[in-house]
Amino acid sequence: MANFSNVVRGSFHACYLGYSIGEKWQGQGLMFEALTSAIRYMQRTQHIHRIMANYMPHNQRSGDLLARLGFEKEGYAKDYLLIDGQWRDHVLTALTTPDWIPGR
């Protein structure tokens, strides 16, 4: 499953990416294929310039997936999200389309 949320237009043209896949399906390249297509759609059809995705530091598989997709680490957020009753740190990443300009 993948979703794009908090889509903002105007001068920002950005959104957040969220995704998950069952353990049975991990390690087969399925999420990479799905996200490659979904990201291309958001960039080319929805004209999104910046896609942000964050992951918990212990989830290195997620970090590796984002790196393969071209996301770059931008920072570290302490106590970023409340998950299962605990505040969890996250690594912040983003993918930008530097050559995209509205109206082209």
Buried (B, 14 or more C-beta within 10 A) or exposed (E): EBEBEEBEEEEEBBBBBEBEBEEEEEEEEEBEEBBBEBBEEBBEEEBBBBBBBBBBEEEEEBBEBBEEBBBEEEEEEEEBEEEEEEEBBBBBBBBBBEEBEEEE
